[in-house]
């Protein structure tokens, strides 16, 4: 049950101070900080699954979505004693394992959570993600593109889960057994990306430079790498309508669901019905495709 938000709240035995609970963090959606913290508390069992034991980057919006923002890699000072941190490449990252840390960051107007793609102290990926990044602000073909990639992965014997970025794009997630390297997944990513761009040259591109993409959707297999981040499943986004990065069913993708359909005001109701769609898919045999590619 979501906590009642007042000046001070007790979460799992930890006392947190909430400042400016009536501050509008998503003005167009009417989401105040108090509402945000309640929604974060309800999202926590899902979101924390994908931030636990990872190096966290947040995007903070001191004046709410639409205002000025900054990326925060170093843990905000002062760091409470209940917040775990890890130093990596000279940066002291927050490791967000629990609800008190999540609400502490929420109170600091951290509106987006972008975890490392590997666990703390490890250099191997936790899962494989392909990022489909539209070149246009409004891309009506994004679900069509996601479906083509999903069907291509299926043809290779891989089950996958699409999720909205919560902004304009879609990520395709493939659960894996730990042991595959980022470089190996890039190899498979390039293979799949080359195939879909050759088959659908008007829809996909492997061109990194936005100015050279035209209106095509960038099949980004390079963003999934050590030292980079992608929006966590279930993270809110500082976008119009308080959208949330939401895993989808392939039937929803076929029906051309909108990225704007899932947001802070309805995501909990959805999750109560669907559960975590990512957790429902077992690790996939990407090693078999790697073996095949290495033979070639």
Residue pairs with C-beta under 8 A, 6 or more apart in sequence:
2 38
2 39
2 41
2 42
3 9
3 10
3 11
3 37
3 38
3 41
5 18
5 21
5 33
5 34
5 37
5 38
6 18
6 21
7 17
7 18
7 21
8 15
8 16
8 17
8 18
9 15
9 16
9 18
9 103
10 16
11 41
11 99
11 100
11 103
12 98
12 99
12 100
14 80
14 82
14 100
16 100
16 103
16 104
16 107
17 107
18 33
18 34
18 37
18 107
19 33
19 107
20 33
21 32
21 33
21 34
21 37
22 32
22 33
22 34
23 32
23 33
23 64
23 109
24 30
24 31
24 32
24 64
25 31
25 32
25 33
25 36
25 61
25 64
25 65
25 109
25 111
26 36
26 64
26 65
26 238
26 241
26 242
26 264
27 64
27 65
27 66
28 65
28 66
28 240
28 241
29 240
29 241
29 242
29 263
29 264
29 265
31 39
31 242
31 264
31 265
33 106
33 107
33 109
35 264
36 106
36 111
36 236
36 264
37 103
37 106
37 107
39 236
39 264
39 265
39 267
39 268
40 47
40 102
40 103
40 106
40 236
41 99
41 102
41 103
42 268
43 234
43 236
43 244
43 267
43 268
43 271
44 99
44 102
46 233
46 234
46 271
46 276
47 102
47 113
47 232
47 233
47 234
47 235
48 96
48 97
48 98
48 99
48 102
49 233
49 276
49 279
50 115
50 232
50 233
50 234
50 278
51 96
51 97
51 113
51 115
51 232
52 95
52 96
52 97
53 95
53 97
53 119
53 120
54 95
54 96
54 115
54 116
54 117
54 118
54 119
54 120
54 126
55 86
55 88
55 91
55 93
55 95
55 115
55 116
55 120
56 93
56 94
56 95
56 96
56 113
56 114
56 115
56 116
57 71
57 72
57 73
57 93
57 114
57 115
57 116
57 229
58 71
58 72
58 94
58 105
58 110
58 112
58 113
58 114
59 69
59 70
59 71
59 72
59 110
59 111
59 112
59 114
59 238
60 69
60 70
60 72
60 108
60 109
60 110
60 111
61 67
61 68
61 69
61 109
61 111
61 238
62 68
62 69
62 109
64 109
65 111
65 238
65 239
65 240
65 242
66 238
69 111
69 238
72 110
73 91
73 93
74 91
74 92
74 93
75 83
75 85
75 92
75 93
75 94
76 105
76 108
79 85
79 94
80 100
80 104
82 98
82 100
82 101
83 94
83 100
83 101
83 104
84 94
84 95
84 97
84 101
85 92
85 93
85 94
85 95
86 92
86 93
86 95
86 120
86 121
87 93
88 120
89 227
93 116
94 101
94 105
95 120
96 102
96 105
96 113
96 115
105 113
111 236
111 237
111 238
112 231
112 235
112 236
112 237
112 238
113 231
113 232
113 235
113 236
114 229
114 230
114 231
114 232
114 235
115 229
115 232
116 226
116 227
116 229
117 125
117 126
117 127
117 129
117 182
117 224
117 225
117 226
117 228
117 229
117 230
118 124
118 125
118 126
118 182
118 226
119 126
123 182
123 226
124 178
124 179
124 180
124 181
124 182
125 176
125 178
125 180
125 181
125 182
125 185
125 224
125 226
126 178
127 173
127 174
127 175
127 176
128 173
128 174
128 175
128 176
128 180
128 185
128 188
128 189
128 224
128 286
129 171
129 172
129 173
129 174
129 223
129 224
129 230
130 149
130 171
130 172
130 174
130 189
130 192
130 193
130 219
130 220
130 221
130 224
131 165
131 169
131 171
131 218
131 220
131 221
131 223
131 224
131 230
132 142
132 145
132 146
132 149
132 169
132 170
132 171
132 172
132 217
132 218
132 219
132 220
133 168
133 169
133 217
133 218
133 220
134 142
134 168
134 169
134 217
134 218
135 205
135 210
135 213
135 214
135 215
135 216
135 217
135 218
136 215
137 168
138 168
139 168
139 217
141 203
141 217
142 168
142 169
142 170
142 217
142 259
143 170
143 253
143 254
143 256
143 257
144 203
144 256
145 170
145 200
145 203
145 204
145 217
146 162
146 170
146 172
146 253
147 250
147 253
147 254
148 196
148 199
148 200
148 203
148 204
149 160
149 172
149 192
149 196
149 219
150 160
150 162
150 172
150 250
150 253
152 192
152 195
152 196
153 159
153 160
153 172
153 174
153 192
154 160
156 192
156 289
157 284
157 285
157 288
157 289
158 174
158 284
158 285
158 286
158 289
159 174
159 281
159 282
159 284
160 172
160 173
160 174
160 281
160 284
161 172
161 173
161 174
161 175
161 247
161 248
161 277
161 278
161 281
162 170
162 171
162 172
162 173
162 247
162 248
162 250
162 253
163 170
163 171
163 172
163 173
163 233
163 245
163 246
163 247
163 248
163 278
164 170
164 243
164 245
164 246
164 248
164 259
164 262
165 171
165 230
165 231
165 237
165 245
165 259
166 231
166 235
166 236
166 237
166 239
166 243
166 244
166 245
166 246
166 259
167 231
167 237
167 239
167 243
167 259
168 259
170 259
171 230
171 231
171 245
173 233
173 247
173 278
174 284
174 286
175 278
175 281
175 282
175 283
175 284
176 185
176 283
176 284
176 286
177 283
177 287
179 287
180 286
180 287
180 290
182 224
182 225
182 226
184 286
184 290
185 221
185 224
185 286
186 221
186 222
186 224
186 225
187 290
187 293
188 286
188 289
188 290
188 293
189 221
189 222
189 224
190 206
190 221
191 289
191 293
192 219
192 221
193 204
193 206
193 219
193 221
194 206
196 203
196 204
196 219
197 204
197 205
197 206
197 219
202 216
203 216
203 217
204 216
204 217
204 218
204 219
205 213
205 214
205 216
205 217
205 218
205 219
206 218
206 219
207 213
207 216
207 218
208 218
208 222
210 218
223 230
224 230
231 237
231 245
232 245
233 245
233 246
233 247
233 276
233 278
234 244
234 245
234 246
234 267
234 271
235 244
235 245
236 242
236 243
236 244
236 245
236 264
237 243
237 244
237 245
240 260
241 260
241 263
242 263
242 264
242 265
243 259
243 260
243 262
243 263
244 262
244 263
244 264
244 267
246 262
246 267
246 270
247 274
247 276
247 277
247 278
248 257
248 277
249 274
249 277
262 270
